[in-house]
Amino acid sequence: MKTILLMLAIFTGLVVHGQPKPWKELNRNVSQPGNGIAKVKAYQAMGQFFAAKPKSVEVHLDSAYYFTDKALRLSKTLTYYEGEGMACVLLSRIWRERHEFDKAKVCNNKALAIARSKKLVALEGEYWCEFSYYFGWGKEQMDRIRYLEKALVFFRKANSKTQLMEVLASLAEQYTNISEHRKAITIASESLRMCRDAGRADLLQNLYDLLGICYTKMGLYEQGIKYSLAAAKEGDKKNDTSIQMASIYNNLGLAHYYNRNYTDAERFHLKALELAVANKDDNYTHVVINNVVNDLVHGGNAKRAERFLQEKLKQHKAENPDDRIMDKLSLITVYGALQKNSKANNETLTLIALAQEHKPALRQSVIYNVNATAIRYFFNRKEVSKAQQYLDKNKEIARITEDQFYQRNNTFWDFKIDSLTGNYEQAFKKYKTYSDRTRRAAKQDQDNQIALLQVEYDAEQKSNDIKQKERNIQLLNRDARLRNAQLENDKTIKIVIYTVFGLVLIIAALLLYSFYMKRKSVRQLEIKQAIIEHKNVSLENMAEEKEWLLREIHHRVKNNLQIVMSLLNSQSAFLTDAAAIAALKNSQQRVNAMSLIHQRLYTNENMSSINVRDYVTEMIEYLKESYQVSRNIRFVTHIEDVTLDIGPAVPVGLILNEVLTNAIRHAFPSGTGTVTIEVFINSNENFVLRVTDDGKGLDQAIEWESTGTLGMRLIKGLSKELDASLDFTSNSTGTVTRLEFAIKYTAVEDLT
């Protein structure tokens, strides 16, 4: 029973590449902005997180693939070869977990190609590490170990301490599985030292558990208890309630059991049972139940063991053959201790039949324990041939497994059977062989203890050597840095001196050049300034000359117009026809309207525009004087401060002259009335002239648009020239004339 229980204690494997970071931290890293190398590593960490989850949930592998694929694509975009290679390794793992080994190997081979082409030593180590998992247990176990050791070489070469300690831990587990416990302890101790130095608490628990198992298997129970307790303490720090914690407590209980401390063994096995039930692991639950039974039986509590077993078997019914056989073995142990031979015999026969039925599915250790129970049963019944038959089966198992406990136990039963058949000579030889093997086992335990001390000494010595080497390396590096710093300092001083000297020369040359260029620029500026001043004087003279000429032109135009008015006035003195006289007078007024504009222009400082208010006021005064209506007709003006270019000013003056003349002559038969003149700029930025009188208005039978008088034709023609809108409104209360056009300003240069 002892062997099967210890073999089942190796329950959980170590996870290569360490434990994933907490989900919140991973999710925060993935959500960070940017698409650099940090984002690649965040995607890879998220892929590893999902890949490490239970493989029974397919969505975990889908999520792992999603994030790893994003890491791969981004790495290619960034030409980040290490990230691309690591993504390929992780994809290989995902495909391997899905049992699609062809796709897994393609991805892993891509990682190897990148590693070798870009000389990424650590990445090649990752390749061999992943490649080792293509091999299973049993005969392929050594292949897995060989490739893990190959990965170890590359990680040592790359000085990748994180990968190094993880692969060492995994390699120690593989050696434990093939019962190479000394080698496993040596490797695990190295990994443990590195983990302590690096503060890798996530690996400490696994390594302590592994060392506890190895020392227990070697019969060094106190050391086994020491390391198993350390593993349990690490789990308690993290509040670990996983099935791995149940395994640690179970291993701790087994170490106490083999050390014959059955009370502590029971205590830790009950803790393991509680966690196994909480994690709903039926198989492990039955393993621990049977361990508790053995603790109670060997501790002298067979009756309590019976009650405990019956109670637990009711609560946890065995579903698979291994569990059912283990339960039968526990029942046989309890009944045997209570000397309930009939029940023990019945359970034994049931056990043999059950094992025969499920033999292909059973492990060798289970079959060995079934055969051992059958040997004891048939020996007690003196059925020697059947007992020998089952003993021969166990001898074959011992030969295959090379298990010394099996061989020693088989020799003991050989002695017992030969003694029962009266073959005392053979019985004596077998007993002597059994005694020799027992002594060798005891000596082996002593040798193991010595070997342990040697291993610990070697590990300590190696650790000290490594630390000394690291200190030496640090000292050498420090000396090298100091020398390099001194050389760099000397070099820097020389560079500074040369640089300063060179800068002084450059600055001197620049100053001289700057002085020369400045003098040259000053001379050029003086020449240009003289030219500019000469041109400015010429321009000022030209401007004054232009202004004088322009004033002279306006003055002469005004004088010419006055002459024309005088000629018209002289001509009218010789006329007797009233219509002709009126026509000449109208012409005089029109000429006067234009003359006023030119008068305004040459008397103003600004010769390109006139002030409308002054112009209108002067025109009204002229018309009042010309028609002698200053007392009878009142003129009201509402004129904004508006100026007009000479271009529109002439047509506006002529139109205003015509409208006012018509109002004076025709609007007021009684000779009295009011004429209102308004000038303003409206909301559309248009010039508006509105003349309103309160006279009799036009004859209703006359349409103003069709009126063919010279004055009306002149008004319409001038309005069209201004592109203006012209409106007449006339009724019995008076007439309103409204002119509106957009102002177009003319530059002075255009006028000249």
Beta strands, then each sheet from edge to edge (+ up, - down):
strand 1: 609-611
strand 2: 633-639
strand 3: 643-645
strand 4: 673-681
strand 5: 686-693
strand 6: 725-731
strand 7: 734-742
sheet 1: 1+ 3-
sheet 2: 2+ 4+ 5- 7+ 6-
end
